[in-house]
Amino acid sequence: MIDLHNHSTKSDGTLTPSELVIHAMEKGLTAFALTDHDTIDGLSEAVTFAESIKNGSVPFPATAVPIEGGTAPAVPEIIPGIEFSTEYMGRDIHVVGLDFDINDSTFTGKLSDFINSRDGRNEKMAQKLASLGIGISYAGMLEMFPDCVLTRAHFARYLLEYGYVKSTKEAFDRYLSPGCPGYVPREKVTPVQAVELTIAAGGIPVLAHPLIYNLSKTELETLISEMKAVGLAGIEAIYCTHSQADERYVRDLASANGLAISGGSDFHGDNKPGLDMGTGYGKLYIPDDVWTNLKAKRKQ
């Protein structure tokens, strides 16, 4: 069993990259991808920690369980990943990149540009919220959430922590969603650009959770066609909120476009209560051959 979509404290998850490795072992995963938003800062920590367990310099977690079909726990494969925030037809579209060269200079340079764009937007959001009488500052956000790429989820947690809202949902509904007084749009790359960047670094691009964007059937098919033309390899069919009918529909889309399917829980730790790594809301199951088939689609 694998999971190709997970987040750590380096973006908007609540487990550190090292804690994700331990949790993957508790779930008996053979492999997982760390796919933080627009950053790869957590990958080195996750890989180094996993290697430390393998070589014995870090004790084997007592809570680890055997992988499926095995007799003993094993350290899972750590797949380099990222979730790009892109824009298409005025909507946020997410593209997951998998198994790329994390040292590719063009790739890392573009990521720096993305993060700088996020920083500018976050400063403006803090200023807008402060103008509404909320005791918030960009410096305060950085102090509360050090060493991570700030997202709107962090603003929501800040507002909840300091009593301005009663839930993170209320934070988005009142302040942080498009059209709300604290929202600031951010300059984004397109889905096509994210695919091209992933391929240039030797990776495998995947369209994430395609049914959450409220695109019509024709719009979604057009998006897939445009991304396929530049090398899209897969589409996330096995996903935490998909019904059986949803999964069948996305599998059919993948088949019609010659794409592999991907699968992920979109695990964020406590930021998505009830959703667990590997199993989603309890019924998610992503077999190992999903990763095998995706790797076979890698553009040479």
N, C-alpha and C positions, 0 to 999 in steps of 0.2 A: 504494500500500500504506500502511496506517495501523496504529496501535496505540493502543487506548483504555484501557490499564491499565498504569501504570508508577510506580515509586517512586524517590525521591531520598534524599539524606542528611538531608532534613528529616523523614523518618520512618525506615524501616528499609532503605533502599537504600544503595548504596556510591558512586554517582556524584552529584555536585552537580547542581542544576538546569541550570546552564550546560553541564556535561559531558554531560547527557542530550540537550541540543539538538545538540551536536556528534555524539554517537553516533547520533542519529536521522538526521542528514545522512550519516553513514557507511553507514547501512542503506538510504538512499534513500527514507525515508518522506515522504509528502506532509503528514501530520498525526500528532500524538500527543497524548495526554492525560497530564498529570502528576496522579496520583491518590494522593497520600500519605495515610497513615492519620490521619484526624481533624484534618488541618491543611492550610491553603492557603499556608503561609509560603514555599514555594518558587516559587510562580507568578510573582510580580513579577520575581524574578531570571531565570527562564526567558524570560519575554516580553521583558524589557529586553535580555537577551543576544542573543536572536534579532533584535530590531530593530537592535542595534548591528552585527550582521553585514550586515543588509540595507542600512544606510546607510553602510557602509564604515568605521565607527570601530573595528571589530574585524575583523582579517583573516579572509577566507574560509577555512575549514578545508581544508588541503591533502588531507585524507583523505576529503572528501565525495565522494559518487558521484551520478550522475544519477538522478533519480526515474524510476520505470518509465514508459517511453514518451517520456521527455525526452532532450534532447541535452546538458543541462548540469545540474549540481547546483542545488538550490533550498533555501531556508530553509523548513522545514515549518511548518504552522499549529500554534500551541500552544493546545490546548483546555484551558480551566480545568477542573480535576477534583479529586475527593476520594474517599476510600474510608472510609465510615462503618463503625465497628465497632458492631454492634447485637446484640441478644439475642432469641431466639425459642425457646420450648420448651427452655430451658436450653442452647441451642447458640449459638455465635458465627455470626452471619449478616452478610455484608458487602454494603453497598449503595454502588454507585458513582454519584456525582453528576457530571454533565457540563455544561459551558457555562452556568454560573450567573453571576450578578452578584457578583463578589468583593468589592464594596463595600457590599453589602446589610447594613445594620446589625443586623437581626434574625439573619441568617445568621451573621455574624461574632461576635455576642454568644453565640449557642448554641455555636459552636466553642470559645470561651473557656471555657464551662462544661465541655465535653467534656475539654479539655486539663487543667483543674483536677482533674477526676475522675481522669484518668490519673496526674497528679502524686501525688495522695494514695495511689493504689494502688501506684505505684512506690516510694514511701517505705516502705510496709508490706512490700513484697517484699524490699527491701534489708535491712530489719530482720529478717525471717524468715530470710533466707539468712545474715546475720551471726550469728544465734542458733545456726546449725548449724555454726559454726566457720569459715565462709568469710570471708575478709578483704575485705569489700565494704561500701560505704556509699553512700547516695543522693548525697552530695556528690561522691564518687569517680566515680559513674556520669555525673553532669553534666559533670565535668571530662574524662572520656574521650570523651563524646559531646556536645559543645557544640552549641547552636543547632538542636536537633532534638527531635521528640516521641519520648520513650523508649517502646519496646515490649519485649515479652518477648524478641524477637530480639536486642536490645541486651544484655540480661542474659545471654543465651546466649553472645554474643561475649565479654563480660567474663569469664565462667567459663572459656571456652576460652583466652582470652589469658593468664590467670593460672594455667593448668594444673590447674584443678579438674575438668575433663572433657576427653575426647579428641576430642569433636566437638560441634557445636551440637545434633545429634540427641540425644546423651547428656544434654546440659543440659536439654532439654525432658523427656526420658523420666525423669530422676532428680529434677529440681527444679521445673520450670516449667509443667508441664501440670496440668490439674485433678486433684486428689487427691494431688499431690506436695507435699513439705514446704515448698517455696518459693512455692507458687502462692497468689495472692490474687485473688478475683473482683472485678470492677469494675462499678459501677453503669453501665448502658448504656441508650441509647435503643432503641426498638423499630424494626424495619424500616419499619413504617408511618410512624413519626415521621420517619425519615430521608427517606422519599419526600416527605412533606408539606413538610419544611424545604427540600429541593432545589427543589420546584415553587414555593414561596413566593419563592425567589430567582431565579426564571425559568429554572431548569435542567431537565435531563433525567435522571430517576432510572432506574437499571439494577440488577437483581439480579445480583451478581457470582457467578462460578463455582458454579452451583447444585448441582452433584453432589458437592461435597466435604463437605457438611454431614451426610451419613448420615441424611437424612430419607427416610421411606418415600414411595412414589409419591403416596399420598393426602395425607401431610403437606406435601409439596412443592407439590402442586396447591392445597392450602388456603392455604399461605403466599402463593403467587402471586396467588390470588383476593383475599386480604385487601389485598395491596399494590396490585393493579390497581384496586381500588375507590377508592383515594385518588390514583391517577394514575401508577402504575408504567408506564414507557414501553418498557422493553426488558429483555432477559435475555441474559446472556453465554453465547452458544452456541459461538463460536469461541474456544477457550481452550487454553493450552499443554499441559495433560495430557489433553485430551479425545481419545478414539478417534473414528473415523468414526461408530461406532454411538452414542457419547455425543453427538456433535454433531447427528446426525439426531434423537435423542430430544429434545434441548433445542430444536431448530428446530421440532419438532412441538408442543412445549409453547408456544412463542412463537406459532405459528400458531393454535393452539386458543384462545389467550387474547387474540388481537388485538394482540400485542406485536411490536416490532421486535427484531431480534437485534443483539447487540453482540459485540465481540471484543477480546481483549487478551492479551498475553504474561504479564502479572503480573511484569514485569522488576524485579529487585532488585539487579542487578549481581552482585558476588562472593558475596552472601548466598544466591544460588540458582545454584550452579555449573552450567554447561552450558546455561543458559537465557538466550537473547539477546533483545534488544529487536526487535520486529517479527516475528521468525521462531521464537520460543519455543525448543523443543528441536530445531529444524531444519526442520520441515514446516509450521509455522504460516503462514497467509497470510490477511490481512484486507483485502479490497478497499475502495476508497474509497466505494463506494455504501452500505456499512454505516453510515457516518457520515451520508450523505445521508438515508437512510431513518430513522435515529434522530432527526435534526433535524425530520423531517416529523411525528414523533409528539409533539413538544413540546406540552405542554398550554397552551393560550392562556388 
